[in-house]
Structure formats: structure tokens, C-alpha cells
Amino acid sequence: MIQKNKGFRSIYRRGGLYLVGLIVLFIGIGILTTIKPAYRISSETISNLTNDIDSSTFLYLLGMENRVFTEAYPEDKRMPSLTSTLLQVATSVKPNDPRSLLGNELPGFSEFDSRILIAGEGTDYTNLPIESSPPLEDVLKDREAVVEDTEDKEKQEQQSEKNEKDEDKKETPTTGDRDVVYIYNTHNRESFLPHLPGVTDPNQANHKEVNITKVSDRLAESLENNGIGTSVDKSDISNILNEKGWSYGQSYDASREVAEEVLASNKDIQYVFDLHRDALPREKTTKKINGKNYARIMFVVGLEHANHEKNLKVASELHHLVEEKYPGLSRGIITKAGARVNGVYNQDLTENALLVEFGGVGNNLDELYRSADAVADVFSEFYWDAEKVDASSEGE
């Protein structure tokens, strides 16, 4: 009799707990659905809270309900710690990653919060791209620049070789009057120390004429030589910032207005490149290939927009193609998201938008031009192969 009473009490206790749980659940739902929209927990908030949780955690949770998912659980992964996961959700601090804590406490340390999606030769978290952010008045300052035109002979030789190859071809592909590639420079005055006498501080390496736009012009010229119509934007973004009274940190807002206008007026554009130069020293951004120095490149993809997976696909394909033909030229692909970074980089404007770091502050134009020619060479093969596939699909 006593045992039967204990059994009833146990059932009543469990039933009471379930009832209390249901009441709390319905009250919670009622609160969430009746409070003002400004105070509700949005899907974006939930996404941000869970964004950095290891994907194996979710796989493990699914496996608790369906054993099939456990077959895909990585062998080198242990069951996630509940306390670590809750700490990560509550504070965004990852117990096994000190960058998540130090990045919030040390000025400038957030630069290391980027993620390496594909590491090129020698790429690790000690040599990620550095984006200098000098005051706008320093960017606009007049400086002396020297450019020695030493690559004319090399350029003529390359053009001669190309002409010989073109003569052997029955028909050279071309986009005709259509400009299918658009190149612009958000930080258009980023320059290079070898061409700025007396300047040694990377943050001071800015010039109104001798800058990254010359690399854009060279890339466009090389693409045109391969039959790909290309337009280069000549907007002085730094000057636009000054006219609007904006800070240097608003450069992407200014370049966005320019890019949006161009894309709206030219529906033929299929690929958009925003060219930058890194602030890392020369030894980190230079590679010798076939006896000649090249300025290394790196692809940067922002994750805070819907197109990022398609942008990543294009970046990944180009990285691998570059590495096949010019080993060591690409430093890889990094992704950026979160606090203190832009996270979009105007790449939401089209699914084929890329930000490419060309060389570093210590590279000279000869090295940069070689890299521009190499990228044009690889991209041209990529573009025309894609055109052939599209033509075949339409034919079927």
C-alpha cells in the first residue's frame, strides 16, 4: 500500500512538472508574441548568437533524435561540452580560441578575427591582410611620387608573344562592345612605398595618381587583350568622402553609391572586382615565379549578406586556377564578419563580386603588373570556359 502511494505521488509529481513546464512555455510564447516588435528576439539575433557554434554541435543534437546523423559525426570530434556551448552563446567567447576574448579587449587585435577559408602558401593567422585606416586628411595629402617605366620592354615582348598566338587561332573570342567586367577601387589612393620617396610609414603610403588604380588599369588592359570587355571606374572615392564630410571608415558607403549607379546603367556586367593593396611588408606579399618577382594576391569575402556563398564559389575556383598556373601567387581566401569589420564589402550587389588584395605596401608596380597580367590570364580562361558551358546548355 505504501509503495502504491509512493508510485502515485511520483506520477503526480511528474505530471505537475509537465503542467508547470507547459504553463511556462505558453506564457513565454504569449510574451514573445505580444510585446512590441522592437523588443522581440529576431531571427537575425538568434542567428548571430548561434553563428560561431561549431557545426558538429548541431549534428550531435540531430543524432540524439535520429541515429543516422551519428554516422556523419567526425571521428576526431568529441561530444560538445554543454557549459562551453552556453558560455559561447552568452558571451561570444570561445574557450579554445583566445582571439575571441583578446579581440574585444586589445585595440587592433580584431584584425585577427578573420577566418582563413583556404590557406595559400605560408598563409596563417600571423600574416592576414592588414587594412590601414589613416585619417582622411593624411590620405588626401600631396606627396611626391616616382615611377620608373622599366617594364615597357617586358610588356612589348608579352604582346608580341600574344600576337603570334592570336595569328595561329582561327577566331579569337571576344565580348564585342559589351563590358562584362567592372573594376573599381574603394581605397583608390592606396600607394606603394618604393614609389614614394621619403615615406616609410605604411599608413602614409597614399597618393592621388600613383596608386592601386594603376593596377586596375593594367588588369583591364590585359583582360581586353584576351577579348573580355572591361571598364575601370575613375571615381576618386577619397575625394568623395571629403566632399561629403565622411570619414575614411565610410569608404565602402561611398564606393557603393558609385558601383550601384554603374551596375544599374550597364546590365552586361557579370563580374565586379574591387582592388586593394595590403599593408603587410614586402617579404609577406612577394613571390618569385620563373625567376621574376610577383606581388601576391588574396581574396577577401564578406559573409554578412545573402550572396556570400556564390562569391565564395567564384573566389575558390579562381584561387585554385591561379595556383595551378602560378604556384604560390595566391595567398588564399579569407572571410570576414562580425563587429569592427564591414562584413559586406558591397559584394551583395552581385553574386560575382570579389575583393582582391594585390601585393603589399612594399611591392613595386612592375611586380604588381606581372600579377595583374597573371590574374587576367587565369580569369580569361575561367570566363571563356564558363561561356562555352553556358552556350552548350542553351543548345541542349
N, C-alpha and C positions, 0 to 999 in steps of 0.2 A: 504493500500500500504506500509505504514511504517512497519507494523507488518510482512508483507511478506518479506520485505528486511531484517528485523532482523532474520527471520527464515532462509533465505538463508545464511546470514553471520554466523549464528550458525552452519549450516551444513558445510559451507566451513571451519570454524574453527576446527570442529571435524575431518573433512577429512584431514585437514592439519596436525593435531596432529597425526592421524593414519599414515599418509605418513612419517612424521618425525620419528615416532617410528619404522616403517619398515626399513627406511634407517639406523637408528642407529643399529637395530638388525642385518641387513646384514653386516654392517661394522664390528660390533663386531664378527660375525661368521667368516668373512674374516680374521680378525686379529688373532683369535684363531687358525685358520686352516693353516695360512701361516707362523707364527712365528716359530722359532726353537723349536724342541721338549723340550729342556731344560727349556724353558720359558713358556711352556704351562701349563694350570691347569689340573693336572692329576685327574683321578677318586679317587685315594688314598687321594689327597689333599682335595677334596670335602667331601670324607668320614670322614676324620679327623675333618673337620670344623663342620659337622653335627652330629658327633658321640655322643656328650653329650646332644643334644637337646632332651627334653622329647618326648617320642613316641606319647603322646596324641596330640602334636602339628601337627604331620603328619596326625593323624587320623582326626583332626578337618579340616585340609585342604582338605582331601578327602571328608569329609562330605559336604563341600561347593559345590562340584560338584555332589555328589551322596548322597542323603539324607539317604540311607540305612546305611551308615557308622556312622551316628549320633546315631543310636540305640546302637552301641557298645561304645559310648563315656562315660567314667567313670562319675558317678553322682557326685563324690567328686572333679571333675576337672572343673575349670573354663576355659573360652576361654583364650588361651595363650596370653600374652602381646607381641605385636609386638616389642616394644622397648627392652624388656628383651631378646627376642629371638635374635634380631640383635646384642645386646651387647654381648651375649654369643658366637655367631658365630665369631664376630670380635675380641674378647679378651680372649675367653675360660673361662671367669669369670661368674659364676652362681650367680645371685643376692641373691638367697635364700640359698646359700651354701658357707659360709666363707672359707671353706677349699680350694676352687678353687683359692682364692686370696692369702691366707696365705701360701699355699703350694708353691707358686712361690717366696715368699718373705722371709720366715723363713727357715734357714737351718735345714734339718731333718724333717720338717713338711710334706713333700711329702709322708712319710710313711703312713699318714692317708688318702691318696688319693685312697686307695684300696676300693673296693666295697664288701659289705657283701651280698653274694647271698643267703646263708642260714645261719641263726644265730643259733649256738648251745646254750646250757645253759650258760647264763651270758655273751655271746659274744656281744660286741658293739664296737664303734669306739675308745674307750679308751683302749682297750686291744687287738688290732690287732697284728699279729706276727711282731716281730722286727728282722730284718736281720742285724746282726752286720757286719761291714766291716773293720776289723782291717788291719793294714799294713801287707803285706805278711811276712816280717821278724818276726813279732810277732807270726804269725800263725806257722811258722817253728821253733820257739824257743823250746829248750828242757826243759821239765818240769817234775817234779816228779808226779807220779800218784799212787793211792792206790785203789785196788779193793778187797773188801771182798766178798768172794764167799758164800753168805748167802742164795742163792736161790736154791742150789742143792737139798735139801730135797723136796722143793715145786715142783721142776721140775720132780723129780722122782715120786712123788705122781700123778702128772698130766699124766705122761707117763704110769703109772700103770693103771689109770682110762681109758686111751685111749686104752690100750691093751685089757682090759676087754670088752670094747665096740666093738673093732675090732673082737674079738672072737665070738661075737653074730651076726656079719654080715656074710652073705654067701659070699659076694665078696666086697672087698674094691676097689673103683675106683682109678685108677692111670693113669698118663700120660706116664708111662713106661720110656723109655730112653730120652724122649723129655723134654727139659727145656722150659716151656711155659711162665715163669715169669723171668724177668731180673731186678735186683736191683742194683742201683749204688748210689754214694754219691758225688754230686758236691762239697759240702763243707765237705770233708771227715774227716777233723781234728776237727770238732766241738765237744767239750767235755762238761763235766758236773762238776760244782763246788764241789759237795760232794766228788768227786774222785781226786781233785787237791788241796792238802794241801797248805795253804798259799795264794791261789788265790781267790780274791773276785770280781774282775772286770770281768763282762761277756765278754768283748772284749778280755780278756786274756785267756778265757776258751777254749784252744785248746791243743790237744795232738796227737802225731803221732800214738799211739796204743789204748789208752782208749778213744774212741770217738764214734760217731754215727755209724761207721761201725760195731760195736758190736751189735747194734740193727738190722742192716741189716742181720747179720749172724743169729740172733735169729729168725727173721721173716722168713728167708729162711728155717731154720730148722723146724719151725712149719708148714710151707707150705708143705715141703717134707713129714712130718708125716701125712699130710692129702692127700697124693698121688699126689701133684702138683709139678712137676719138676721145680726147681728154681736155677738160677745161680746168684752169687753175684760178682760184679766187685771189684777187689782188687787194682785198679789203685789209686795211690797217686796223686790226682789232684793238691794239693798244691805244691808238688814237681815238677810236670809237669810245672806249672806256673813259678816256679823258674828257671827251665832249659830253658824255652822259653824266660825268661826275661819279662814275662807278670805280670800285677798287679792282685790283688785279685779280682777286679771287673770283670776280664775276665774269671772267673771260669767256667761260662756256655759255653764259647767258647772252653775251654779245655775239659770239660766233654762231649761236643757234639762230638768231634772227636773220643773219646773213644766209646761212645754209637753208633755212626754211624757204626763204624767198627764191633761191636758185632752184631748189627741188620742185617748188610749185610751178615754176615757169618752164622747166625742162623735164618732160616726162620720159625722155630717153635715158636718163641717168640710172645706171644699175648698181654702181659701186661708188662709195664715198670714203675717201681717205683723209684723215686729219693727221698731218705730220708734225712731230715734235722732235726735240733733241734732249737727251738725258743730261743730268748734271753730274753724273759719275765721272771719275777721272779716266784718262785715255787708256790705261792698261786694262780696264774693265770693258771697254767698248770697241776694241780693235782686234781684228783677226787677219792673219796673213794667209792668203789663199793663192796658190800657184805663184808664190814669190811676190805678191802685191798686197799692200795693206788695204783692208776694207773696214768701214765703220759698221759695227754690228747693229742689228735691228732687234726690236722686241715688240710683240703685240700686247696691247692692253685692252681688256674688255670689261665694261661696267655691267654689273649684274642686276642693277635696280631698275629694270624695265623688261617688258614682255618679249622683246626681240632677242634677248641676250643669248639664247641657245643657238639661234641661227647665226648670230655674229660669231659665236664661238666655233661653229662648224666651219665657217669660211676661214677664220684665223688658223684653225688646226690644219686644214688642208694646205694652206699656203706655207705654214711653218714646215710641214713635212716635205713639201716640194722644194722649198729653199734648201733644206738640209740635204736632200738628195743631190742637188746640183752644186751647192756651195756649202759644203760641210763646215759647221761652226759659225756661219754668218748669223743665224738666228739665235738669240738668247732665250727664246721660248715664248710662252704666253702666261701672263698673269691676269687675275681677275680682281676687281675692286668693288667693295660695297661696305656700307656701314657709316658710322659717324666720321666726320672730318675728311671725307673724300667725296668727290662728285657722285660717283656711282652710276652715272648715266652717260656722260661724255657725248651727248647728242646722238648716241647710237640707236636711240629709239626712233629716229627719223626714217630709217630704212633697215631692213634685215641684213644688208650687205655693207654695213658701216664698220670701219676699223680705225683705231688709233694706233699709229706706228711710231715708236721711238727710233729715230735714225741717229746712230752714233751717240757721242757724248760731247761734253764741253771741250774736250781736248783733241777732238778729231779735226782734220782739215778738209777743205772742200774736195780735194782730189779723192780722198778716201770715201767721202760721202757720195760723190758722183758715181764711183765704181759700184757702191751698194745700190744706188738708185737704178743703175743700168741692170744690175743683177736681179733686183726685185721686179723690174719691168719685164725682163726676160722670162722669169718664172711665172709672173702673173699672166703674161700674154699666152703662154702655153695653157695655163689653167683656164683662161677666158675662152680661147678658141675650142678647147676640148669640151667645155660646157655648152658652147654654141652648137657643136656637132651633135651632142646628145639631145639637145632641145629640138634640133632640126629632125633628127631621127624619130623622136617621139611624136612630132607633129605629122610626119609622113605616115606613121602607123595609124 
